[in-house]
């Protein structure tokens, strides 16, 4: 029995030691920041700085806030041993009252995530609530705004919109819990019932992870009440989703690499054609898809050899410039669009100097044969 106890203690000791060693890869100057008392809508940003104390580069794989009212941004590049990085945490002080929020930092799937804390108290200015302009009436409720722009949201981040609402009817109004929304939205009324004259906040939490398509968006969110008329309260949310890729995803992404993006064809006689093949390679792992190839002028024809190029594969885009009816210096461009996330648009250039045929007289001579 004594031997078994000693063995268990021995295993536990080395398990704890191993876990502590995993946690020692990054060290923060501090993991808790107290903002103290803050004025409503005042800026609240703090930078948590850390050092890579390990012997290998460290990449922060995920930084997740506990609430959409807290927005983190962080060092995305690999942090070399002995070097420092930072996580900037911004708290939205539009809501009055004390707060304690967490940010979970993951840098190694085998190590315990680091938890950062921010706390403070947002104070309401005297008479501040009276300044809310309830300008949009829908049924018995009045809202401070119904159109919302969130700007740019990264796909690995969250954001929360807050809508102020007041019951301007002579009757109690109840939120039924029915919503019409897409999966990236979560809707939470501060109170489910409002008596006449009572106010509350409707929070719309937006999760960047749940967007399907990046780019600009305009989405509607509908909240229902128990009113007999105008029960549906519709809000419009606009913004731009920026797709953020992990380092592993970036390593697999297709990459279009041209041998040259500019060709000088020198001097040609009016009527001659200049043909050049722009060779390129997909240096990534995933398939490279050529979405479109378009020349700046009808005098230039383009022909991609392949539309899908596997990882490591090569191909070419052939450009043919017809100098007929042209004279002097000519510069034409070919715009290539692909699914390369780093270079979705590439501009190729073709330059020539077109000279008149000195023997061309009234549709006779060397140039006439190309008519």
PALUM-971437 format. One record per atom (N, C-alpha, C, O): z, y, x. Coordinates in steps of 0.001 Angstrom, whole numbers, padded with zeros to 6 digits, always signed. Example, Ala and Ser with C-alpha at 12.3 -4.5 7.8 and 13.67 -1.06 7.14 Angstrom:
<recs>
+007800-005690+013190+007800-004500+012300+007800-003300+013200+008465-003319+014236+007080-002250+012850+007140-001060+013670+007870+000030+012900+008039+001138+013409
</recs>
This chain:
<recs>
+000000-001215+000834+000000+000000+000000+000000+001246+000855-000715+002209+000577+000828+001216+001923+000904+002356+002831-000425+002569+003535-000875+003702+003700-001054+001469+003951-002362+001558+004637-003408+002167+003727-004216+002981+004174-003409+001786+002451-004390+002316+001480-004193+003809+001289-005164+004561+001204-002925+004247+001221-002629+005676+001048-003131+006479+002230-003718+007548+002065-002892+005953+003432-003344+006647+004643-004869+006736+004657-005434+007762+005035-005531+005650+004242-007005+005649+004210-007525+006685+003239-008468+007408+003562-006934+006779+002055-007359+007752+001067-007167+009174+001585-008026+010036+001402-006030+009405+002231-005780+010738+002793-006779+011066+003882-007227+012206+004004-007126+010066+004671-008105+010250+005750-009475+010631+005190-010120+011560+005675-009912+009892+004153-011207+010193+003505-011183+011569+002873-012142+012330+003001-010072+011902+002178-009954+013209+001521-010005+014330+002542-010628+015364+002300-009346+014133+003695-009327+015164+004738-010729+015457+005238-011116+016618+005363-011492+014410+005525-012834+014624+006046-013804+015111+004982-014771+015800+005305-013564+014764+003706-014396+015293+002615-014196+016790+002490-015158+017545+002347-012927+017222+002544-012632+018652+002457-013189+019381+003661-013744+020473+003537-013036+018754+004865-013558+019373+006075-015061+019530+006000-015596+020575+006371-015767+018478+005514-017215+018539+005383-017626+019615+004407-018576+020355+004666-016921+019718+003276-017245+020730+002267-017046+022130+002825-017841+023034+002570-015963+022298+003595-015691+023612+004191-016765+023978+005181-017157+025141+005274-017256+022980+005940-018317+023254+006892-019586+023692+006176-020293+024585+006644-019881+023048+005011-021062+023446+004246-020924+024891+003760-021896+025647+003744-019699+025263+003364-019484+026610+002839-019517+027672+003930-019590+028863+003630-019464+027257+005184-019371+028232+006266-020729+028739+006747-020796+029512+007703-021807+028314+006098-023135+028738+006552-023355+030231+006381-024013+030858+007211-022818+030804+005323-022897+032260+005145-021495+032795+004878-020690+032165+004192-021226+033966+005432-019916+034565+005255-020074+035995+004758-020731+036814+005400-019463+036292+003604-019527+037630+003024-018382+038487+003564-017283+037996+003824-018670+039781+003724-017621+040719+004112-016523+040747+003057-015342+040846+003389-016908+040661+001791-015980+040565+000676-016709+039926-000487-017929+040055-000591-015996+039241-001362-016623+038589-002506-016216+039213-003833-016679+038785-004889-015352+040222-003785-014940+040921-005004-015019+042429-004760-014572+042933-003730-015600+043137-005737-015624+044604-005655-015121+045197-006959-015572+044826-008042-014183+046120-006840-013618+046807-008001-014179+048225-008045-013910+049032-007155-014963+048528-009084-015540+049864-009240-014492+050884-009696-014695+052092-009570-013378+050389-010222-012386+051301-010772-012864+051874-012095-013578+051204-012841-012475+053110-012393-012900+053767-013630-014270+054410-013429-014511+055104-012441-015168+054161-014400-016526+054691-014355-016818+055452-015634-016355+055074-016710-017580+056519-015516-018034+057236-016708-019147+056438-017376-019913+055755-016696-019240+056516-018669-020298+055827-019414-021662+056295-018917-021890+057494-018756-022582+055332-018670-023944+055562-018188-024002+056050-016742-025066+056451-016271-022873+056021-016035-022884+056393-014616-023436+055221-013793-023289+054070-014205-024071+055485-012637-024567+054386-011805-023420+053553-011234-022392+054100-010835-023596+052241-011195-022584+051334-010654-023304+050256-009855-023714+049235-010407-023454+050485-008560-024182+049561-007685-023331+049275-006447-022758+050189-005853-023254+048012-006068-022527+047659-004854-023322+046614-004074-023943+045731-004665-023302+046718-002741-024023+045794-001873-023046+044845-001193-022223+045262-000378-023147+043563-001537-022363+042521-000876-023134+042071+000375-024228+041519+000256-022590+042296+001539-023264+041941+002789-022724+040615+003320-021529+040334+003231-023640+039799+003880-023233+038510+004416-023904+038264+005764-024909+038888+006102-023319+037336+006525-023847+036942+007833-024121+035445+007839-023332+034661+007313-025232+035057+008429-025543+033640+008596-024751+033127+009796-025081+033430+010943-023713+032355+009523-022843+031855+010583-023232+030448+011039-022521+029833+011835-024358+029940+010536-024790+028599+010923-025754+028681+012110-026000+029758+012653-026287+027533+012495-027224+027476+013614-028662+027323+013154-029546+027057+013968-028909+027487+011864-030264+027354+011315-030516+028496+010333-029566+029048+009778-031782+028859+010110-032088+029918+009138-031598+029549+007745-031563+028375+007376-031224+030555+006987-030720+030368+005621-031558+031205+004666-031867+032363+004949-031925+030613+003533-032658+031324+002478-031848+031242+001195-031430+030154+000799-031620+032372+000540-030935+032371-000755-031910+031844-001799-032889+032515-002125-031655+030660-002322-032593+030034-003249-032439+030528-004682-033391+030474-005459-031242+031013-005042-031031+031493-006411-029816+032412-006448-028768+032108-005878-029980+033538-007128-028880+034474-007336-028863+034780-008829-029794+035405-009338-027824+034353-009539-027794+034420-011005-026555+035148-011481-025431+034784-011134-026774+036197-012295-025654+036942-012868-025161+036252-014132-025920+035557-014807-023893+036448-014445-023296+035815-015620-023690+036511-016910-023465+035982-017998-024284+037710-016792-024591+038501-017983-025826+039355-017701-026065+039761-016564-026605+039622-018745-027779+040455-018580-027461+041896-018253-028339+042642-017822-026196+042305-018454-025789+043669-018116-025607+043840-016615-025372+044950-016139-025715+042745-015866-025560+042767-014415-026866+042323-013772-027359+041229-014048-027424+043171-012914-028727+042897-012315-028593+042773-010804-028264+043752-010133-028845+041572-010249-028793+041427-008792-030185+041525-008158-031182+041148-008773-030240+042028-006940-031428+041956-006098-030938+041583-004709-029830+041960-004327-031745+040847-003940-031197+040280-002719-032261+040102-001644-033456+040243-001905-031818+039796-000455-032705+039520+000669-033473+038236+000380-032878+037163+000292-034791+038341+000233-035615+037177-000099-036095+036437+001154-036432+035254+001089-036125+037127+002283-036619+036514+003502-035562+035571+004100-034377+035657+003777-036014+034689+004961-035104+033810+005686-034222+034638+006613-034708+035532+007306-032919+034338+006622-031957+035040+007475-031652+034157+008680-031119+033057+008535-031992+034643+009865-031815+033862+011090-030324+033745+011439-029519+034550+010971-029953+032760+012250-028553+032621+012677-028032+033908+013315-028683+034506+014172-026848+034317+012876-026235+035522+013410-026707+036809+012757-026115+037865+012976-027774+036738+011952-028311+037930+011291-027650+038120+009923-026962+037234+009417-027879+039298+009341-027231+039637+008082-028231+039812+006945-029410+040087+007168-027743+039649+005748-028510+039906+004530-027603+040578+003523-026434+040838+003809-028137+040860+002341-027310+041532+001351-027741+041173-000057-028879+040772-000300-026801+041329-000977-027063+041158-002403-026580+042424-003094-025384+042716-003111-027514+043170-003660-027171+044387-004392-026937+044032-005855-027776+043390-006488-025813+044446-006378-025447+044134-007767-025291+045443-008534-024516+046317-008148-026040+045561-009623-025982+046761-010467-025437+046395-011843-025897+045443-012474-024446+047166-012300-023862+046928-013618-024287+048047-014566-024249+049228-014222-024692+047640-015774-025103+048601-016796-023869+049157-017495-023181+048436-018218-023594+050432-017279-022364+051038-017798-022555+051676-019170-021829+052600-019536-023527+051183-019924-023739+051755-021258-022690+051281-022268-022537+051878-023333-021971+050211-021933-020942+049674-022839-019557+050085-022343-019213+049881-021179-018771+050666-023246-017441+051161-022895-016426+050014-022870-016470+049108-023702-015497+050077-021882-014417+049108-021818-014341+048419-020473-015223+048597-019632-013277+047620-020256-013127+046897-018986-014143+045767-018884-014591+045228-019896-014500+045417-017660-015459+044336-017465-015120+043572-016184-014596+044134-015222-015430+042289-016201-015389+041434-015017-016610+040517-015101-016742+039738-016045-017496+040612-014118-018731+039836-014125-018860+039059-012821-018293+039438-011796-019608+037979-012879-019821+037147-011692-021301+037043-011358-022168+037173-012222-021559+036806-010087-022908+036528-009595-022816+035263-008746-022084+035227-007757-023562+034223-009134-023524+032944-008437-024656+032887-007411-025825+033070-007750-024293+032632-006162-025253+032635-005055-025433+031210-004552-024480+030577-004097-026671+030709-004638-026987+029369-004154-027918+029477-002956-028950+030143-003026-027555+028825-001861-028394+028887-000667-028681+027500-000095-029509+027367+000807-028027+026490-000592-028184+025129-000082-027753+024188-001192-026647+024305-001719-028634+023245-001552-028324+022334-002654-027125+021441-002345-026516+020886-003260-026780+021295-001064-025651+020455-000689-024355+021238-000561-023286+020643-000423-024431+022536-000603-023250+023372-000422-022797+023961-001753-023603+024152-002664-021525+024242-001855-020978+024854-003050-021469+026295-003164-021378+027040-002188-021989+026716-004326-022431+028112-004474-021288+029087-004240-020123+028763-004466-021630+030263-003792-020638+031321-003584-020581+032172-004850-021627+032528-005394-019401+032502-005325-019233+033328-006520-018777+034721-006087-017740+034875-005443-019568+035731-006452-019213+037127-006209-018691+037724-007514-019135+037348-008599-017745+038655-007399-017134+039249-008585-017261+040768-008523-017076+041376-007468-017577+041370-009663-017458+042815-009818-016578+043083-011037-016604+042332-012012-015818+044140-010971-014968+044491-012106-014790+046000-012149-015103+046702-011187-014292+046483-013257-014066+047910-013422-013783+048242-014869-013545+047350-015683-013809+049513-015189-013554+049982-016549-014444+051173-016845-014406+052178-016135-015253+051057-017903-016150+052135-018315-015455+052961-019380-015045+052441-020418-015328+054248-019116-014612+055144-020024-015589+055909-020915-016642+056363-020467-015219+056036-022165-016035+056781-023138-015702+058268-023054-014544+058648-023226-016708+059122-022789-016444+060563-022806-015963+061009-024179-016329+060413-025192-015166+062031-024214-014640+062549-025478-015787+062881-026422-016696+063633-026074-015731+062310-027619-016774+062587-028618-018095+061932-028307-019103+062242-028943-018116+061013-027322-019384+060424-026894-020108+059680-027990-021333+059754-028088-019351+058948-028833-019983+058144-029867-020693+059007-030903-021651+058564-031536-020219+060244-031076-020844+061119-032065-022226+061578-031650-022978+062096-032475-022578+061393-030361-023869+061867-029885-024980+060851-030116-026147+061152-029864-024643+059652-030591-025673+058662-030868-026514+059131-032052-025988+059434-033123-027828+059186-031842-028730+059640-032907-029276+058424-033647-030147+057723-033134-028771+058175-034841-029264+057073-035667-030458+057594-036458-030324+058099-037572-031647+057451-035834-032834+058125-036367-033783+057203-037119-034743+057676-037728-033531+055883-037089-034477+054942-037690-033771+054128-038767-032953+053258-038469-034096+054420-040013-033479+053721-041142-034360+052566-041597-035549+052742-041863-033753+051373-041682-034429+050210-042253-033459+049604-043244-032449+049016-042860-033772+049751-044532-032834+049311-045557-031559+050128-045475-031605+051356-045394-030425+049450-045496-029137+050151-045453-028592+050354-044053-027468+050829-043893-029370+050003-043030-028933+050180-041648-029764+051248-040954-030954+051408-041222-029108+051974-040056-029794+052994-039264-029621+052653-037793-028530+052276-037365-030704+052784-037007-030713+052377-035601-031022+053568-034698-031705+054510-035098-030502+053504-033471-030787+054597-032538-032200+054512-031986-032773+055538-031620-032789+053295-031916-034170+053135-031462-034679+051773-031924-033906+050834-032116-035990+051691-032098-036594+050422-032512-037691+049976-031554-038146+048834-031626-038124+050866-030652-039073+050503-029606-038363+050585-028259-037683+051570-027972-038517+049562-027443-037774+049485-026197-038704+049098-025055-039510+048178-025197-038599+049787-023933-039355+049440-022736-038359+049068-021639-037455+049841-021321-038534+047874-021063-037602+047420-020033-038159+047600-018630-037504+047233-017655-039369+048165-018511-039966+048328-017186-040402+046983-016637-040904+046138-017379-040214+046780-015340-040605+045525-014694-039406+044592-014572-038334+044986-014113-039610+043354-014992-038569+042331-014921-039083+041173-014071-040150+040627-014354-038341+040795-013038-038700+039634-012227-038403+038355-012990-037465+038299-013786-039204+037333-012744-039044+036078-013478-037744+035358-013137-037335+034455-013867-037082+035740-012037-035806+035118-011696-034620+036003-012061-033517+035822-011545-034857+036964-012958-033785+037893-013341-033653+037955-014860-034510+037465-015595-032564+038568-015312-032302+038775-016739-032104+040268-016993-031857+041047-016072-032216+040637-018243-031930+042011-018638-031460+042008-020081-031892+041179-020882-030571+042943-020411-030063+043039-021777-030308+044429-022342-029962+045435-021723-030913+044473-023529-031085+045726-024262-029978+045839-025293-029548+044836-025863-029520+047047-025532-028486+047264-026538-028983+048258-027581-029432+049355-027249-028896+047859-028839-029332+048680-029959-028098+049092-030755-027331+048240-031202-027911+050364-030926-026784+050862-031715-027189+050908-033187-028274+051383-033522-026326+050420-034053-026647+050338-035473-025452+050800-036305-024295+050591-035940-025772+051439-037438-024730+051952-038330-025087+051609-039770-026245+051713-040173-024085+051201-040538-024284+050931-041959-024224+052260-042709-023162+052871-042830-025396+052703-043219-025468+053989-043933-025539+053765-045443-025792+054700-046203-025317+052532-045870-025352+052223-047303-023935+052270-047886-022967+052360-047131-023799+052210-049213-022454+052171-049832-021911+050750-049966-020875+050538-050597-022619+049756-049365-022229+048358-049529-022043+047684-048164-022586+048129-047153-021276+046621-048165-021130+045815-046957-022447+045089-046682-023093+044591-047604-022840+045032-045398-024072+044353-044990-023712+043289-043962-022932+043537-043042-024296+042088-044131-024003+040955-043249-025267+040504-042533-026324+040380-043151-025161+040260-041233-026254+039644-040473-026220+038140-040737-025191+037492-040540-027338+037595-041179-027370+036202-041631-027435+035192-040490-027160+034011-040704-027794+035630-039281-027988+034692-038171-029402+034172-038087-029707+033341-037232-030279+034650-038967-031689+034262-038913-032448+035276-038051-032308+036487-038227-033251+034759-037119-034034+035625-036241-035457+035094-036127-035698+033893-036248-036386+036000-035894-037746+035620-035519-037962+036165-034110-038041+037377-033909-038057+035269-033149-038119+035692-031754-038736+034583-030918-038788+033427-031338-039204+034949-029727-039705+033952-028796-038564+033471-027902-037483+034060-027886-038819+032395-027158-037721+031701-026475-037092+032519-025356-035996+032182-024906-037741+033580-024891-037135+034374-023813-036074+035345-024315-035419+036008-023511-035889+035442-025646-034918+036375-026218-033715+035651-026819-033853+034588-027424-032537+036244-026644-031334+035838-027361-030760+037087-028027-030611+038124-027380-030442+036993-029296-029980+038145-030065-028529+037929-030484-028184+036885-031037-027684+038922-030217-026260+038802-030552-025748+040112-031153-025595+041093-030426-025480+040152-032455-024829+041343-033027-023362+041383-032604-022699+040348-032543-022861+042585-032313-021450+042720-031947-020533+042320-033088-019474+041738-032857-020930+042627-034321-020188+042231-035514-021179+041644-036501-022312+042115-036600-020769+040631-037224-021662+040010-038205-021620+040722-039548-022538+040584-040356-020549+041488-039790-020424+042225-041049-020113+043690-040750-019316+044007-039866-020761+044573-041510-020518+046010-041362-020169+046597-042722-020944+046488-043672-019007+047217-042807-018658+047936-044032-019325+049305-043981-019752+049725-042906-019430+050013-045094-020075+051329-045098-019509+052256-044019-018295+052417-043896-020412+052861-043242-020020+053780-042181-019677+053117-040862-019498+053805-039858-019581+051782-040840-019187+051087-039613-020385+050922-038679-021531+050832-039120-020090+050886-037371-021119+050786-036343-020903+049524-035513-019799+048984-035451-021981+049065-034877-021884+047974-033913-023090+048029-032981-023940+048913-033090-023147+047063-032062-024238+046975-031091-024927+045626-031236-024269+044587-031301-026257+045647-031287-027041+044412-031251-027570+044259-029828-028297+045121-029335-027205+043169-029176-027657+042910-027806-028848+041960-027833-028802+040907-028468-029918+042347-027135-031088+041476-026968-031159+041100-025497-031496+041921-024645-030834+039843-025217-030831+039350-023843-032208+038759-023534-032730+037948-024298-032790+039176-022405-034144+038751-022026-034045+037934-020749-033547+038420-019733-034522+036685-020798-034447+035764-019670-035822+035621-019035-036730+035040-019629-035971+036157-017819-037266+036106-017134-037748+034696-016874-038955+034463-016814-036818+033728-016713-037192+032332-016451-037997+031724-017596-038773+030792-017384-037816+032247-018805-038403+031608-019979-039745+032200-020401-040313+031780-021410-040262+033173-019640-041594+033685-019915-042632+032673-019451-042475+032044-018404-043685+032522-020231-044754+031601-019877-045830+032302-019064-046332+031753-018083-046186+033524-019474-047284+034241-018836-046780+035519-018184-046134+036327-018851-047057+035727-016895-046661+036983-016250-047574+038125-016665-048605+037908-017301-047189+039345-016304-047984+040527-016642-047333+041332-017750-046185+041090-018121-048082+042294-018273-047542+043162-019314-047354+042380-020616-048112+041456-020912-046342+042760-021383-046089+042087-022643-045567+043081-023673-044996+044117-023332-045775+042740-024932-045243+043486-026061-044839+042458-027117-045696+041841-027750-043535+042279-027302-043028+041226-028170-042140+041828-029258-041458+042829-029037-042161+041205-030428-041310+041667-031520-040121+040732-031696-040219+039522-031497-039000+041327-032072-037779+040590-032389-037346+041031-033779-037202+042227-034030-037138+040086-034682-036775+040405-036062-035393+039840-036368-035125+038658-036150-034526+040706-036874-033160+040330-037260-033049+040460-038779-033540+041430-039357-032409+039488-039422-032303+039498-040885-030868+039758-041346-029902+039321-040720-030761+040490-042471-029474+040726-043122-029517+040128-044529-030525+039556-044944-028419+040267-045245-028348+039709-046606-028797+040702-047662-028556+040476-048848-029440+041793-047272-029886+042797-048241-031016+042252-049108-031837+041458-048647-031049+042680-050352-032093+042228-051269-033451+042804-050892-034475+042150-051089-033473+044027-050349-034720+044661-049927-034607+045079-048457-033531+045427-047971-035742+045034-047773-035802+045418-046352-034774+044652-045513-034107+045225-044653-034662+043367-045776-033697+042544-045034-034115+042323-043583-033265+042095-042722-035422+042389-043305-035917+042149-041939-035895+043445-041138-036470+044450-041558-035239+043423-039997-035177+044569-039097-035966+044211-037842-035566+043323-037088-037082+044897-037617-037998+044535-036539-037894+045521-035385-037861+046735-035585-037842+044964-034153-037797+045764-032933-038932+045325-032017-039311+044154-032002-039468+046269-031257-040550+045976-030324-040034+046127-028900-039437+047145-028548-040270+045103-028086-039835+045113-026684-041070+045047-025795-041865+044112-025895-041229+046038-024927-042377+046114-024026-041905+046026-022576-040765+046367-022261-042785+045571-021709-042440+045547-020294-043494+044828-019482-044595+044555-019958-043137+044533-018261-044042+043830-017348-043235+042752-016627-042208+043042-016013-043711+041502-016707-043029+040407-016019-043692+040159-014671-044895+039911-014590-042892+040231-013623-043358+039961-012269-042945+038549-011876-041756+038248-011760-043938+037686-011671-043649+036293-011321-043137+036219-009892-043817+036657-008964-041947+035670-009713-041345+035506-008398-041390+034027-008026-040936+033175-008789-041933+033729-006862-042065+032348-006418-041009+032020-005369-040652+032868-004552-040516+030796-005395-039603+030332-004357-040400+030108-003076-041629+030050-003106-039696+029983-001951-040383+029755-000687-041152+028443-000714-042249+028355-000163-040583+027418-001355-041268+026127-001453-042557+026252-002260-043571+025649-001908-042522+027039-003347-043727+027255-004154-044771+028019-003361-045957+027692-003410-044329+029043-002625-045266+029832-001826-045942+028977-000758-047122+029161-000461-045190+028047-000186-045763+027183+000848-046867+026296+000305-047762+025893+001048-046815+025987-000993-047833+025127-001600-048982+025904-002201-050000+025310-002557-048851+027213-002327-049854+028008-003009-051201+027983-002290-051253+027869-001065-052302+028091-003063-053612+028187-002418-053745+029503-001660-053127+030504-002021-054547+029491-000620-054771+030691+000186-056217+030731+000639-056694+029815+001309-056912+031797+000271-058321+031935+000632-058427+032727+001934-057987+033873+002019-059026+032083+002955-059133+032698+004285-060601+032700+004714-061162+031653+005036-061221+033892+004716-062618+034025+005115-062737+034133+006633-061876+034714+007294-063822+033564+007177-064098+033735+008604-064388+035198+008912-063944+035728+009930-065130+035838+008032-065387+037270+008131-065603+037820+006731-066136+037125+005867-065196+039050+006503-065373+039657+005184-066403+040780+005223-066593+041489+004235-067066+040940+006366-068104+041967+006467-069252+041454+007329-069034+040914+008413-070482+041630+006832-071673+041201+007557-072628+042375+007707-072948+043058+006735-073080+042600+008941-074063+043651+009235-075397+042985+009516-075584+042332+010543-076326+043165+008577-077637+042533+008705-078615+043281+009579-079742+042826+009773-078207+044425+010114-079088+045203+010991-080215+045860+010217-080036+046246+009061-081374+045990+010845-082530+046659+010236-083450+045644+009598-083726+044593+010176-083929+045963+008396-084897+045117+007697-086004+046001+007145-085813+047200+006944-087167+045396+006901-088303+046107+006322-088190+046074+004808-087838+045045+004230-088486+047188+004169-088461+047279+002705-089212+046100+002100-090387+045883+002394-088525+045343+001255-089126+044183+000617-088566+042871+001131-088692+041841+000467-087949+042892+002307-087354+041671+002839-086020+041367+002144-085380+042256+001582-085628+040121+002194-084343+039704+001653-083394+039312+002784-083791+038698+003775-082151+039680+002605-081113+039337+003580-080168+038336+002924-079606+038605+001862-080000+037192+003556-079143+036139+003014-078024+035855+004013-078259+035682+005209-076783+035811+003479-075655+035508+004362-074626+034678+003598-074342+034935+002428-074074+033676+004285-073053+032810+003684-071685+033192+004234-071430+033060+005431-070806+033667+003353-069426+033996+003724-068597+032708+003634-068275+032236+002544-068265+032161+004789-067541+030894+004816-066031+031154+004718-065522+032134+005262-065336+030271+004024-063886+030413+003884-063221+029044+003789-063879+028021+003600-061897+029055+003926-061107+027831+003860-059887+028056+002986-059301+029139+002987-059508+027029+002241-058242+027049+001495-057158+026513+002432-057051+025304+002640-056363+027414+002991-055330+027008+003951-054030+026597+003261-053055+026264+003933-054007+026617+001935-052824+026185+001200-052888+024706+000857-053756+023979+001338-051947+024267+000010-051871+022859-000402-052488+022637-001774-053226+021674-001978-052187+023529-002719-052727+023394-004077-054201+023804-004120-054713+024451-003206-054874+023404-005220-056290+023746-005392-056497+025256-005462-055741+025966-006125-057527+025735-004772-057948+027124-004879-059042+027203-005944-060029+026471-005881-058862+028086-006912-059830+028234-008001-060518+029589-007871-059863+030630-007909-061840+029573-007719-062621+030807-007700-062859+031210-009148-063593+030535-009870-062245+032302-009572-062319+032699-010979-063586+033498-011280-064175+033342-012349-064010+034354-010343-065243+035121-010554-065735+035672-009221-064956+035907-008297-067063+035874-009144-067695+036507-007984-068705+037509-008538-069629+037127-009257-068534+038784-008207-069381+039816-008787-069824+040814-007725-069006+041340-006970-071143+041071-007677-071705+042031-006726-071702+043424-007334-071718+043584-008554-071682+044427-006468-071637+045816-006925-072989+046323-007394-073081+047411-007961-074043+045543-007161-075393+046021-007490-076245+044849-007917-076058+043728-007443-077193+045113-008825-078102+044069-009275-079047+043607-008186-079691+042567-008320-079137+044376-007101-080002+044010-005986-079390+042911-005126-080031+042398-004210-078141+042554-005430-077441+041542-004639-077037+040380-005542-076301+040560-006511-077525+039194-005213-077181+037995-005972-076114+037223-005208-076117+037185-003978-075197+036605-005958-074135+035821-005330-074107+034420-005903-074400+034212-007080-073750+033454-005055-073716+032064-005497-072601+031330-004777-072779+030914-003632-071435+031158-005436-070380+030345-004817-070791+028875-004794-071299+028348-005784-070567+028227-003669-070936+026817-003545-070033+025952-004416-070498+025010-005059-068735+026276-004435-067766+025503-005215-066866+026466-005975-066606+027582-005524-066390+026014-007149-065450+026822-007921-064008+026350-007722-063069+027115-007942-063833+025107-007310-062499+024561-007032-062518+023946-005641-063332+023070-005348-061610+024414-004784-061557+023941-003402-060174+023341-003166-059180+024056-003291-060075+022080-002834-058757+021459-002623-058085+022016-001372-058717+022662-000536-056770+021744-001269-056033+022210-000110-056644+021728+001189-056904+020535+001342-056877+022631+002129-057494+022283+003404-059003+022247+003374-059639+022083+004415-059598+022401+002177-061046+022326+002054-061744+023620+002426-061122+024681+002473-063057+023527+002694-063870+024695+003037-065018+024843+002050-065425+023882+001397-065530+026056+001956-066676+026322+001097-067310+027634+001544-066976+028156+002607-068218+028164+000741-068887+029408+001098-069412+030105-000145-069625+029490-001189-069613+031401+000001-070234+032218-001040-071475+032848-000426-071386+033610+000537-072635+032525-000992-073902+033009-000447-074297+034296-001158-074377+034335-002386-074542+035348-000384-074987+036634-000925-076427+036876-000496-076772+036697+000672-077267+037283-001445-078672+037579-001162-078976+039009-001572-078895+039358-002749-079327+039834-000593-079649+041242-000847-081155+041425-000825-081816+041058+000146-081701+041994-001897-083130+042272-002007-083356+043749-001681-082926+044631-002425-084031+044007-000568-084203+045391-000113-085364+046114-000778-085623+047280-000479-086057+045440-001665-087232+046057-002306-086841+047350-003027-085927+047360-003852-087540+048432-002709-087299+049722-003349-086111+050473-002774-085762+051543-003273-085477+049933-001723-084343+050598-001084-084797+051249+000220-085814+050873+000803-084025+052221+000655-084319+052846+001940-083042+053400+002546-082130+053826+001838-082998+053385+003865-081832+053928+004552-080670+052948+004596-080830+051756+004331-079495+053474+004936-078290+052635+005058-077855+052130+003691-077766+052897+002733-077586+050837+003612-077155+050212+002366-075852+049427+002612-075770+048630+003547-074853+049660+001776-073610+048891+001827-073321+048358+000436-073134+049129-000506-073287+047047+000310-073020+046409-000967-071715+045603-000879-071358+045097+000185-071016+045495-002003-069757+044747-002016-069835+043570-002969-070552+043604-003969-069095+042540-002645-068955+041367-003504-067461+041177-003753-066686+040981-002817-067067+041238-005024-065661+041102-005394-065379+039657-005794-065982+039124-006725-064453+039038-005071-064099+037635-005311-062684+037586-005874-061749+038091-005253-062527+036983-007042-061210+036816-007659-060868+035329-007687-061694+034484-008032-059602+035035-007306-059160+033640-007252-057698+033554-007662-057078+034559-008011-057159+032353-007618-055752+032144-007965-054838+032207-006744-053708+031721-006792-055312+032794-005664-054466+033034-004491-053461+034121-004860-053869+035255-005109-052136+033814-004905-051157+034814-005356-051021+036000-004406-050674+037098-004839-051291+035792-003112-051164+036877-002145-052394+037774-002114-052280+038984-001917-053571+037181-002308-054825+037950-002286-055686+037545-003477-056716+036893-003305-055267+037930-004692-056050+037529-005868-057435+038161-005917-058334+037640-006577-057613+039291-005215-058920+039956-005170-059294+040216-003717-058524+040816-002967-060481+039761-003326-061000+039976-001970-062342+040695-002085-063180+040324-002908-062544+041720-001262-063793+042479-001260-064586+042115-000005-064120+042328+001115-065787+041564-000200-066705+041263+000900-067741+042387+000995-068111+042976-000021-068203+042680+002195-069174+043771+002387-070405+043268+003138-070312+042462+004064-071553+043772+002708-072825+043475+003351-073526+044793+003646-073736+045605+002744-073891+045009+004928-074515+046270+005327-075880+045985+005960-076031+045039+006732-076862+046811+005623-078193+046737+006241-078782+048141+006331-078341+049063+005644-079770+048280+007176-080560+049515+007275-081982+049166+006868-082659+048392+007545-082436+049748+005746-083759+049431+005214-084762+050463+005730-084584+051670+005565-085826+049948+006362-086883+050816+006894-088181+050564+006140-088450+049444+005706-088981+051608+005991-090283+051470+005349-091250+050758+006303-091217+050962+007517-092105+049924+005723-093105+049210+006517-094178+050202+006954-094869+050771+006109-094328+050417+008259-095331+051411+008704-096757+050993+008401-097664+051826+008401-096967+049684+008139-098327+049206+007845-098600+049085+006356-099685+048677+005942-097601+049446+005556-097747+049293+004107-098496+050495+003531-097975+051609+003475-099695+050242+003119-100507+051332+002556-101108+050844+001251-101918+049917+001231-100703+051476+000165-101232+051169-001173-101227+049670-001464-102256+049042-001716-100034+049149-001416-099801+047748-001802-100520+046741-000912-100870+045647-001356-100737+047112+000334-101342+046191+001288-100440+046110+002505-099594+046981+002709-100613+045070+003319-099816+044960+004543-098735+043912+004416-098636+043239+003390-097919+043764+005453-096927+042696+005495-095961+042691+004326-095605+041627+003820-095530+043874+003888-094537+043922+002813-095098+043506+001478-094348+043104+000589-096418+043595+001318-097015+043301+000012-096816+041834-000374-096736+041504-001557-096737+040961+000628-096609+039537+000346-095306+039159-000327-095201+038087-000922-094326+040017-000243-093034+039693-000865-092901+040247-002263-091863+040091-002906-093974+040908-002746-093901+041498-004080-093842+040397-005143-093777+040693-006336
</recs>
